[in-house]
């Protein structure tokens, strides 16, 4: 039996998910939450197989909850739900420990199939986000072949600190809190990192750092 916690800040969405999932004989909803904090508490209480988390919720969203759940309960598979296939959210979700990423307009069959796949230890990305992510790797592979970086000395120690938290999937606000600096300073560091690495955004910067072996991705 697949037991899962569902977290979404919209009551109608939560109720709709519960109704859909209740139709499956091998799936049981162990708890329903309206934000990330509630989801973490339910996971701790029920020890489910999976946590189905909306990315954007008031207070702690799905990414923050995913980080805490994957750190405290690594056996719980995390599936993220979102309205848009944003590149940054895809990568941040993977860095936070998610094993699957679904758009909210996915079919019933795709949702159920993904939950079953993740429950078995697998992972899933829809074709469009997957193509985007593969495109990022291909772009950076070409970049590295023409302009190889053999050392992380191109970045200052503080820039490396910021980049490490980016790789972990943290937002600017969270990075500022971890490093005891303000968000404006974080943005300044990120701008310099992008320029020095010749990348477009935080997703490319994180992938580039992982490819160089500067950091190691969180296990999923």
N, C-alpha and C positions, 0 to 999 in steps of 0.2 A: 504493500500500500504506500502510495506517495502522499506524504503529509506536507502541507505547505502553509506558510503565512503570506497573506496578501496585504500590501500597503498601497493605498492611493488616497489622496485628499478629497476626491469627489465621491460622495456617497453613492450616486447612481452608478458610477463606474465600479465601485467596490461590490455593490449588490449584483450588478450584471455579471461580474467575474465569478462571484460565488455561485450564481445560478448556472452559469455555463459549466463550471468545474464540477458541480454536484451531479451533472449528467454522466460523468465518467466513474465507472465502478472502481477503478484503481486509484482515484484521487480523492483526498479528503482535506478540506480547509480546516486547519487547526486554530487559526486566529486571523482577525482582520484589524488592520491598523490604519490610522489617518495620517501618520507622519513617520519619520525615521526612528525617532526615539521609541515610539510605541512598538514599531516592528522589532527593534532590538530586544525589548522587554519580552515580547511574545516568543521570539526565537529562544531566548534564554529559558523561558518557562516551558515551552512545548517541545523543544529540540526537534524541529521538523526536518524533512528531507530537503525542502527547497524554501527560498524566500523570493516572492514575486514582488518587485519594488518599482513604484513609479519614480522616475528620475527627479521630477520637480515637485516638491511638496513644501508647505510652510515649515519653518524651522529647519530641522535636519531632513534633507532630501534623500533620494535613493542612493546617490554616490557616497554620501557620508555614512549612511547605514550599511552599505555594502562593505566599506572599509572596516568598520567595527565588527561586523558579523564574520567576515572572512578572517579577521585576526583572532577573534575569540572562539569562533565555531567553524573551523576550516572544512568540516565535513558537510556543512550546509551549502547546497548549490544555490547560486544567486542568479536570478533572471531579471534584467532591467526592462521596464516598459517606458516608452517615451512617445511624444507626438511627432517629433522630427528626427531625421537621420543626420544629426549634427556630428561632424568629424570629431570635434573635441570631446563630445560626450561619449562617443564610441570608444576612443582611446582611454579616456579617464575611467570609464566603466571597467575596461579590461584591467587597467592598472589597479583599480580598487578591489579586484577579485571576482568580478562578474564572469560567469561562464556563458551567458547568452544575452542577447540584446534584441528586443522586439519592438516594432512600431505598433502603436495602438490601433491602427487600421488593419492589422494582420487578421487572417482568417481564423475561425475556431480551430480548424485542423492544424494550422501552423502553430498556434498557441499550445495545444495539447501535445502535438508532436515534439515541440521544443522542451516542454516540461518533462516528458518521458525520457528524452535524450539526455538532458542534464541530470536527471535522477539516476541514470546509468553511468554517470561520470563523463558524459560527452559535453560538447560546446556547440554554439550555434550563432551565426550572424546572417541576417537577410542578405540577399544577393547584392542589392545596391550599396549598403554600407560596407560589405565585404570588398566590393570592387574599389570603393574609395580608399579603404585601408590598404589594400594591395597596391593601389596607385601611389600612396605615400611611400611605401617601402621601395617601389621601383624608382621613384624620383630621387630618393635619398641614395639608393644604390648607385645610380648614375652619377650623382653628385660626388659620392665618395670615390668613385673610380677616377674622376678627373681632378679632384681636389682632396686627396687623402689627408686625414688628420691622425697623426700617430701619438698624440699626447693631449691630455686634457689641460695642459698648461696654457692653452689659448684663453681659458676662462680664469677669472680671479677666484679665490677661495669662497668668497661670498656668492659669486655667480654660480659656482658649483653647488653650494648649499641650496640656492633657490631652484636650480635645475633638478636636484635630487627630489625635492618635494613635488615638482611638476611631474616627474616620472611616477611618483606615487599616486598621482591623480588629485592632488590638493588644489583648491581654488586659491586665487590671490589673497583673499581674506584669511584663509586658513594658513597659508604660508607666512603671512605677516604675523599671525599669532604665534606660530611655531618659532619664528626667528626673532620675535620681539622687535619688529620694525613696522612701519606703516605701509599701507597698500600702495601709496604713490611710489615708495622706494622699491617695492616689489616690481611694479610696472616698469620702472626705470631699469632695473636689473634685467628683466625679461627682454626689453627692447635691445639692450646691449648684447645679450645672449643670442638673440635672433640675428643681429648684425654680424657678430663674430662667427657664428656657425653657418651663416648664409642660408637661413631657413625662413619660412614664411610665418609660422605660428608655433604655439606651444606643443601641438601634436607632432609636428615634424621635428622640433627640438628634442622631445622626449624619445621618439623613435631613433633619431640620430645618436643620442647618448647611449641607448641600449645597444645599437649596432656596434658602437665603438667599444662596448664592454666597460663603460665608465660606471654603470650601475647594473643591477640585476632586477628584472621584473618580478612583481609579487607573484607567488604561485597561485594557480587557479584550480 
